[in-house]
């Protein structure tokens, strides 16, 4: 997780180095501590050095506004947690590294790359490492499956396979999807079956008669976000 000093060193424009703020996590941590919005806002003001009205904190928790990196740092201090405990899943190599508090040089050394080559991969979010380097990347950065697939530039290919799987004979797509997604084939199989069933429930509502257009829109929306549906089913369930 990033240290307090790391976050203090950020400029306000560097929020992209961190995953998006997750309002649900912030609410959970605050409620577990039994703190009111006023108490937390006062503590954030003290740590951040700028006044924060409780209504601003409420807006963060509702997701209508997002805190800056410095405000996330102050909120984490106020809630006695790590900034990473208030953030969503990392979507880029940069975000993975930042959450772990590692430097470019450290990661480059640990994955067996030159600094410049790794820095370029991170800047472009495009991973082209060898098999050994890829294994080292997983051990060092522990990128979520969606992050890794995106960094390999294979999200588009995955979407095509998933759309074919949910609309056709899904077992034929377990192996092709497993070649792209770094997850055990058994988990891929379970997720594809769930996706197929979810899509078929929509499709079986019928494409004619009253409500046909609504069913069509729902089916198309499902296919447009089919990769997101996969990630939700592969993500470990919260306790």
For each residue, the residues with C-beta under 8 A, 3 or more apart:
1: 82 83 84 85 99 100 101
2: 6 7 18 82 83 84 98 99 100 101
3: 6 7 101
4: 7 8 73 77
5: 8 9
6: 2 3 9 10 98 101
7: 2 3 4 10 69 70 72 73 83
8: 4 5 70 73
9: 5 6
10: 6 7 14 15 17 69 70
11: 14
12: 15 68 69 70
13:
14: 10 11 17 69
15: 10 12 18 68 69
16: 94
17: 10 14 69 94 95 98
18: 2 15 69 72 83 87 95 98 99
19: 22 87 88 89 90 91 95 99
20: 66 87 88
21: 26 60 66 67 72 86 87 88
22: 19 25 26 86 87 88
23: 26 27 60 61 62 63
24: 27 28
25: 22 28 29 85 86 87 88
26: 21 22 23 29 30 60 61 75 79 86
27: 23 24 30 31 61
28: 24 25 31 32
29: 25 26 32 33 79 81 85 86
30: 26 27 33 35 37 40 61 79
31: 27 28 34 35
32: 28 29
33: 29 30 79 80
34: 31
35: 30 31 39 40 79
36: 39 40 54
37: 30 40 41 54 57 58 61
38: 41 42 54
39: 35 36 42 43
40: 30 35 36 37 43 44 54 57 75 78 79
41: 37 38 44 45 52 53 54 56 57
42: 38 39 45 46
43: 39 40 46 47 74 77 78
44: 40 41 47 48 52 57 71 74 75 78
45: 41 42 48 49 50 51 52 74
46: 42 43 49 78
47: 43 44 73 74 77 78
48: 44 45 52 70 71 73 74
49: 45 46
50: 45
51: 45
52: 41 44 45 48 56 57 71
53: 41 56 57
54: 36 37 38 40 41 57 58
55: 58 59
56: 41 52 53 59 60 65
57: 37 40 41 44 52 53 54 60 61 75
58: 37 54 55 61 62
59: 55 56 62 64 65
60: 21 23 26 56 57 63 65 66 67 75
61: 23 26 27 30 37 57 58
62: 23 58 59
63: 23 60 66
64: 59
65: 56 59 60
66: 20 21 60 63
67: 21 60 71 72 75
68: 12 15 71 72
69: 7 10 12 14 15 17 18 72 73
70: 7 8 10 12 48 73 74
71: 44 48 52 67 68 74 75
72: 7 18 21 67 68 69 75 76 83 86 87
73: 4 7 8 47 48 69 70 76 77 83
74: 43 44 45 47 48 70 71 77 78
75: 26 40 44 57 60 67 71 72 78 79 86
76: 72 73 79 81 82 83 85 86
77: 4 43 47 73 74 80
78: 40 43 44 46 47 74 75
79: 26 29 30 33 35 40 75 76 85 86
80: 33 77
81: 29 76 85 86
82: 1 2 76 85
83: 1 2 7 18 72 73 76 86 87
84: 1 2 87 99
85: 1 25 29 76 79 81 82
86: 21 22 25 26 29 72 75 76 79 81 83
87: 18 19 20 21 22 25 72 83 84 99
88: 19 20 21 22 25
89: 19 144 146 147 235
90: 19 95 96 99 143 144 147
91: 19 95 146 147 150
92: 95 96 122 125 147 150 151
93: 96 97 121 122 125 127 141 143 147 151
94: 16 17 97 98 122 125
95: 17 18 19 90 91 92 98 99 147
96: 90 92 93 99 100 141 142 143 147
97: 93 94 100 102 104 107 122 141
98: 2 6 17 18 94 95 101
99: 1 2 18 19 84 87 90 95 96
100: 1 2 96 97 140 141 142
101: 1 2 3 6 98
102: 97 106 107 140 141
103: 106 107
104: 97 107 108 115 118 119 122
105: 108 109 115
106: 102 103 109 110
107: 97 102 103 104 110 111 118 122 140 141
108: 104 105 111 113 114 115 117 118 119
109: 105 106 112
110: 106 107 136 139 140
111: 107 108 118 129 133 136 137 140
112: 109 132 133 136
113: 108 117 118 121 129 133
114: 108 117 118
115: 104 105 108 118 119
116: 119 120
117: 108 113 114 120 121
118: 104 107 108 111 113 114 115 121 122
119: 104 108 115 116 122 123
120: 116 117 123 124
121: 93 113 117 118 124 125 126 127 128 129 151
122: 92 93 94 97 104 107 118 119 125
123: 119 120
124: 120 121
125: 92 93 94 121 122 150 151
126: 121 151 152 153
127: 93 121 134 137 148 151 152
128: 121
129: 111 113 121 133 134 136 137
130: 133 134
131: 134 135
132: 112 135 136
133: 111 112 113 129 130 136 137
134: 127 129 130 131 137 138
135: 131 132 138 139
136: 110 111 112 129 132 133 139 140
137: 111 127 129 133 134 140 141 143
138: 134 135 141 142 143 148 182
139: 110 135 136 142
140: 100 102 107 110 111 136 137
141: 93 96 97 100 102 107 137 138
142: 96 100 138 139
143: 90 93 96 137 138 147 148 151
144: 89 90 147 148 231 235
145: 148 149 181 182 183 231 234
146: 89 91 149 150 227 231
147: 89 90 91 92 93 95 96 143 144 150 151
148: 127 138 143 144 145 151 152 182
149: 145 146 152 154 155 158 180 181 182
150: 91 92 125 146 147 153 154 155
151: 92 93 121 125 126 127 143 147 148
152: 126 127 148 149 180
153: 126 150 156
154: 149 150 157 158 180
155: 149 150 158 159 227
156: 153 159 160
157: 154 160 161 180
158: 149 154 155 161 162 177 180 181 227 230
159: 155 156 162 163 226 227
160: 156 157 163 164
161: 157 158 164 165 173 176 177 180
162: 158 159 165 166 173 177 192 195 226 227 229 230
163: 159 160 166 167 223 226
164: 160 161 167 168 173
165: 161 162 168 170 172 173 177 192 195 196
166: 162 163 170 192 195 196 198 199 200 222 223 226
167: 163 164 199 203 223
168: 164 165 172 173
169: 172
170: 165 166 173 174 192 193 195 196
171: 174 189 192
172: 165 168 169 176
173: 161 162 164 165 168 170 176 177 192
174: 170 171 177 178 185 188 189 192
175: 178 179 185
176: 161 172 173 179 180
177: 158 161 162 165 173 174 180 181 188 192
178: 174 175 181 183 184 185 188
179: 175 176
180: 149 152 154 157 158 161 176 177
181: 145 149 158 177 178 188 230 234
182: 138 145 148 149
183: 145 178 187 188 234
184: 178 187 188
185: 174 175 178 188 189
186: 189 190
187: 183 184 190 191 234
188: 174 177 178 181 183 184 185 191 192 234
189: 171 174 185 186 192 193
190: 186 187 193 194 233
191: 187 188 194 195 230 233 234
192: 162 165 166 170 171 173 174 177 188 189 195 196 230
193: 170 189 190 196 197
194: 190 191 197 198 233
195: 162 165 166 170 191 192 198 199 226 229 230 233
196: 165 166 170 192 193 199 200
197: 193 194 200 201
198: 166 194 195 201 202 222 229
199: 166 167 195 196 202 203 219 222 223
200: 166 196 197 203 204
201: 197 198 204 205
202: 198 199 205 215 218 219 222
203: 167 199 200 207 215 219
204: 200 201
205: 201 202 211 215
206: 209 211 212 215
207: 203 212 215 216
208: 212
209: 206 212
210:
211: 205 206 214 215
212: 206 207 208 209 215 216
213: 216 217
214: 211 217 218
215: 202 203 205 206 207 211 212 218 219
216: 207 212 213 219 220
217: 213 214 220 221
218: 202 214 215 221 222
219: 199 202 203 215 216 222 223
220: 216 217 223 224
221: 217 218 224 225
222: 166 198 199 202 218 219 225 226 229
223: 163 166 167 199 219 220 226
224: 220 221
225: 221 222 228 229
226: 159 162 163 166 195 222 223 229 230
227: 146 155 158 159 162 230 231
228: 225 231 232
229: 162 195 198 222 225 226 232 233
230: 158 162 181 191 192 195 226 227 233 234
231: 144 145 146 227 228 234 235
232: 228 229 235
233: 190 191 194 195 229 230
234: 145 181 183 187 188 191 230 231
235: 89 144 231 232
236:
237:
238:
239:
